[in-house]
Amino acid sequence: MSTRAQIAIQTGPEEWAHTYVHYDGYPSHMLPALAPWTPEDILAAREIRQVRADEIEAFDNPRDPILLPRPTRQFCHLYLWLGGVWVELNPDAE
């Protein structure tokens, strides 16, 4: 079974692009896997099957990221680019 996640990247004052990740979205995998990637790398992939430290595996015919006015967790985990590093949004703080 896959652990789905989203990556939210701020693209405007009140605009966040949410990129879907299908596999291995749990923090112990995602945070190290995201570390070498920039927000631009994630946005270029558009819709992601899996993120690894050496590769971003995107879907064929990917869908565009969903644009929302704030980071919004729709799956198990939500990751953000804050202060130059990737962090998981703490669901207890929402």
C-alpha positions as CSV (number, residue, x, y, z in Angstrom):
1,M,0.0,0.0,0.0
2,S,1.3,3.5,-0.8
3,T,1.6,6.4,1.5
4,R,0.3,9.4,-0.4
5,A,1.5,12.9,0.3
6,Q,1.6,16.4,-1.0
7,I,4.3,19.0,-1.4
8,A,3.1,22.6,-1.1
9,I,5.3,25.4,-2.6
10,Q,4.5,29.1,-2.2
11,T,4.2,30.6,-5.7
12,G,2.6,33.9,-4.8
13,P,1.4,36.0,-1.8
14,E,-1.7,33.8,-1.4
15,E,-0.9,31.0,-3.8
16,W,0.5,27.6,-3.0
17,A,1.1,24.9,-5.6
18,H,0.3,21.4,-4.2
19,T,2.1,18.6,-6.0
20,Y,0.8,15.0,-5.5
21,V,3.2,12.2,-4.4
22,H,1.9,8.7,-4.7
23,Y,4.5,6.4,-3.0
24,D,6.6,6.6,0.1
25,G,5.2,9.8,1.5
26,Y,6.1,9.1,5.1
27,P,8.5,11.5,6.8
28,S,11.4,9.1,7.4
29,H,11.7,8.6,3.7
30,M,10.5,12.0,2.3
31,L,12.5,14.4,4.3
32,P,15.9,12.9,3.3
33,A,14.6,12.2,-0.3
34,L,13.5,15.8,-0.7
35,A,16.8,17.3,0.7
36,P,18.7,17.6,-2.6
37,W,15.7,19.0,-4.5
38,T,14.6,22.6,-5.0
39,P,11.0,23.8,-5.2
40,E,11.7,24.4,-8.9
41,D,12.6,20.7,-9.3
42,I,9.4,19.6,-7.7
43,L,7.2,22.0,-9.7
44,A,8.8,20.8,-12.9
45,A,7.8,17.2,-12.1
46,R,4.2,18.4,-11.7
47,E,2.8,15.0,-10.4
48,I,5.1,12.5,-8.7
49,R,5.1,8.8,-8.4
50,Q,8.0,8.7,-6.0
51,V,10.8,11.1,-4.7
52,R,14.2,9.7,-4.1
53,A,17.5,11.5,-3.3
54,D,18.8,10.5,-6.8
55,E,15.6,10.8,-8.8
56,I,12.1,12.3,-9.0
57,E,9.9,9.8,-10.8
58,A,7.1,11.7,-12.4
59,F,3.9,10.3,-13.9
60,D,3.5,10.1,-17.6
61,N,1.1,12.8,-18.7
62,P,1.2,14.5,-15.2
63,R,-1.5,16.8,-14.0
64,D,-0.7,20.3,-13.0
65,P,-0.3,21.1,-9.3
66,I,-3.5,22.3,-7.5
67,L,-3.3,26.0,-6.6
68,L,-4.7,26.9,-3.1
69,P,-4.5,30.0,-1.0
70,R,-2.7,28.3,1.8
71,P,-1.0,24.9,2.5
72,T,-3.7,22.3,2.8
73,R,-3.1,18.7,3.9
74,Q,-5.4,16.4,1.8
75,F,-3.4,13.2,2.3
76,C,-1.4,11.6,5.1
77,H,1.5,14.0,4.9
78,L,2.2,17.6,3.7
79,Y,5.7,18.9,3.1
80,L,6.6,22.6,2.7
81,W,9.7,24.5,1.6
82,L,10.3,26.9,4.5
83,G,13.5,28.9,5.2
84,G,15.4,27.0,2.5
85,V,14.6,23.5,3.9
86,W,11.9,20.9,3.5
87,V,9.7,20.4,6.6
88,E,6.6,18.3,7.3
89,L,3.6,20.3,8.4
90,N,2.7,19.1,11.8
91,P,-1.0,17.9,11.6
92,D,-1.5,18.7,15.3
93,A,-0.7,22.3,14.6
94,E,-3.4,22.7,11.8
